Amino acid sequence: MSLRDELIGAKPVAPEPRGYTLLVPPDWGRFGADDAGRDELLALLRARFQAVGRPDLYGQMHASVTQQWQRMRQRGGLELFMPVQPHAAEGSTPMSILTAPWITQGSSFADDVAQRAHVANGIETLDSGDGSVVFRWESERRGSDDFAGVITREISYVRPFPGEDPRRGILIMASIVHPGEEEAGAALTAFTALADSIVSTFVWRYA
């Protein structure tokens, strides 16, 4: 802030973040939402299926990953975080986390979130711990076509940029695949808690 701004009582402008940090479990990978990120994940999956003697499964996974990257690009995705090392006993964690820019459509940030969330059970407003808020909501989405029997719980978290009247922020969306709330039981609750725990580590980066 300049001396003139201080003399006239102007409010300081919050610095704009240049990135972020998000901590995930050690068996997870981080992939950019571009061709390089997609190819990195596909190469990892190809090696895994070849190692277990099931190269036939790679074709199915290739199609699934390609569709996922198309959806990410439609949303303007930045990065995808997901498990890459399955545990011998439990297998892979059936969840992933996507990050994407959030740009308001002209109203206040809170009003913009309320208009675009499209949820009937409400939006939680949480304390981020750094003086700002986190908007959180859940929804259930049923798959179609080849994924007709699949249900995905989508947990959305929106963090506005620092400042009094932000117009931009970030969407962090955790997707958990499950057979149904009753069938999944405590496992779905545990995966939801894991998503909350991961997102709680989010920190803006300024350099």
C-alpha positions in Angstrom: 0.0 0.0 0.0 1.3 3.5 -0.9 1.6 6.4 1.6 -1.3 8.2 -0.2 -3.5 5.1 0.3 -2.6 5.0 4.0 -3.4 8.8 4.4 -6.8 8.5 2.8 -7.6 5.3 4.6 -7.7 3.0 1.6 -8.0 -0.7 2.5 -5.0 -2.9 1.5 -5.5 -5.1 -1.5 -5.0 -8.8 -0.7 -2.2 -10.5 -2.7 -3.5 -12.9 -5.4 -2.4 -16.5 -5.0 -0.1 -18.0 -7.6 -0.9 -21.6 -6.8 -1.8 -23.9 -4.0 -0.6 -26.9 -2.0 -2.8 -29.9 -1.3 -1.5 -32.9 0.7 -2.7 -36.4 -0.3 -1.8 -39.9 1.0 1.6 -41.2 -0.1 0.0 -43.8 -2.4 -1.7 -41.1 -4.4 -0.5 -39.5 -7.6 -1.0 -35.9 -9.0 -1.8 -35.5 -12.7 -2.2 -32.3 -14.7 -5.4 -32.0 -16.7 -3.5 -32.0 -20.0 -2.3 -34.6 -22.5 0.9 -35.1 -20.5 -1.0 -35.8 -17.3 -3.3 -38.2 -19.1 -0.5 -40.0 -20.8 1.5 -40.3 -17.5 -1.5 -42.0 -15.8 -2.1 -44.3 -18.8 1.5 -45.4 -18.8 1.3 -46.2 -15.1 -1.9 -48.2 -15.6 -0.5 -50.1 -18.6 2.6 -51.1 -16.5 0.3 -52.2 -13.6 -1.9 -54.4 -15.7 1.0 -56.0 -17.5 2.6 -56.7 -14.1 -0.4 -58.7 -13.0 -0.9 -60.5 -16.3 -4.1 -58.6 -17.3 -3.2 -56.4 -20.3 -6.7 -57.0 -21.6 -8.1 -54.7 -18.9 -6.0 -51.8 -20.1 -8.3 -51.2 -23.1 -11.3 -50.6 -20.8 -9.3 -48.4 -18.5 -7.9 -46.4 -21.4 -11.4 -45.6 -22.6 -12.5 -44.6 -19.0 -9.5 -42.4 -18.5 -10.0 -40.7 -21.9 -13.6 -39.9 -20.9 -12.5 -38.6 -17.5 -10.0 -36.2 -19.1 -12.7 -34.9 -21.5 -15.0 -34.2 -18.6 -12.1 -32.4 -16.7 -11.4 -30.2 -19.7 -15.1 -29.3 -20.0 -14.9 -28.2 -16.4 -11.6 -26.3 -16.9 -9.8 -28.7 -14.6 -6.4 -28.0 -13.3 -5.3 -31.2 -11.7 -6.5 -34.7 -10.7 -5.3 -36.5 -7.6 -6.0 -40.2 -7.2 -4.6 -43.4 -5.7 -2.0 -45.1 -7.9 -0.7 -47.9 -5.6 -3.4 -50.4 -4.5 -3.1 -52.1 -1.1 -2.8 -55.8 -1.2 -5.8 -56.4 1.1 -8.1 -53.5 0.5 -7.4 -52.7 -3.2 -7.6 -49.2 -4.6 -9.4 -46.4 -2.8 -12.4 -45.7 -5.1 -12.1 -41.9 -5.1 -10.3 -39.0 -6.9 -10.1 -35.3 -6.3 -10.3 -32.7 -9.1 -9.3 -29.0 -8.8 -10.7 -26.3 -11.2 -11.0 -22.5 -11.2 -14.1 -20.9 -9.8 -15.1 -17.6 -11.4 -18.2 -15.7 -10.2 -20.9 -14.7 -12.7 -21.4 -11.2 -11.4 -23.0 -11.6 -8.0 -21.3 -11.9 -4.6 -19.2 -15.0 -4.1 -21.6 -16.5 -1.6 -24.6 -15.8 -3.8 -22.8 -17.2 -6.9 -22.0 -20.5 -5.0 -25.6 -20.8 -3.9 -26.9 -20.3 -7.4 -24.5 -22.8 -9.1 -24.4 -25.6 -6.5 -27.9 -26.9 -7.3 -28.3 -28.9 -4.1 -31.5 -29.4 -2.1 -29.8 -30.2 1.2 -28.0 -26.9 1.6 -24.4 -25.6 1.6 -22.2 -25.6 4.6 -20.0 -22.6 5.3 -16.8 -23.7 7.1 -14.0 -21.8 8.7 -10.8 -22.4 6.6 -8.5 -21.5 9.5 -6.9 -18.6 7.7 -9.7 -16.0 8.0 -11.6 -17.1 4.9 -14.4 -19.6 4.4 -15.0 -22.8 2.6 -18.3 -23.6 0.9 -19.0 -27.3 1.0 -21.9 -29.4 -0.3 -22.6 -33.1 -1.3 -24.5 -34.6 -4.2 -25.1 -38.1 -5.5 -24.8 -38.8 -9.2 -25.9 -42.0 -11.0 -23.9 -43.2 -14.0 -25.3 -43.9 -17.4 -24.6 -46.2 -20.3 -21.7 -48.5 -19.4 -21.7 -47.0 -15.8 -25.4 -47.3 -15.2 -25.0 -49.3 -12.0 -22.4 -46.9 -10.6 -23.2 -44.2 -8.0 -20.8 -41.3 -7.3 -20.8 -39.1 -4.3 -19.5 -35.8 -5.3 -18.3 -33.5 -2.4 -17.6 -30.0 -3.6 -15.5 -27.5 -1.7 -15.1 -23.9 -3.0 -12.4 -21.6 -1.6 -12.5 -17.9 -2.6 -9.4 -15.9 -3.1 -8.3 -13.9 -0.1 -9.9 -10.4 0.2 -13.1 -8.7 1.1 -14.9 -9.1 -2.3 -13.3 -11.9 -4.2 -14.5 -12.8 -7.7 -12.3 -15.9 -8.2 -11.4 -18.9 -6.3 -10.9 -22.7 -6.6 -13.3 -25.7 -6.7 -12.0 -28.9 -5.2 -14.3 -31.8 -5.9 -13.9 -35.2 -4.4 -15.6 -38.1 -6.2 -16.3 -41.4 -4.4 -17.6 -44.4 -6.4 -19.9 -46.6 -4.3 -22.7 -49.2 -4.8 -25.2 -47.3 -2.7 -25.3 -45.7 0.8 -26.7 -48.8 2.5 -24.4 -51.2 0.7 -21.3 -49.1 1.2 -22.1 -48.4 4.9 -19.2 -47.3 7.1 -16.8 -47.4 4.1 -18.6 -44.5 2.4 -18.5 -42.5 5.7 -14.8 -43.2 6.0 -14.0 -42.1 2.4 -16.1 -39.0 2.9 -14.0 -38.2 6.1 -10.8 -38.9 4.1 -11.9 -36.3 1.5 -12.6 -33.7 4.2 -9.2 -34.5 5.8 -7.3 -34.0 2.5 -9.1 -30.8 1.6 -8.4 -29.4 5.1 -4.7 -29.4 4.1 -5.3 -26.9 1.3 -3.1 -23.8 1.5 -2.7 -20.9 -1.0 0.8 -20.4 -2.4 2.0 -16.9 -3.2 5.4 -17.6 -4.8 
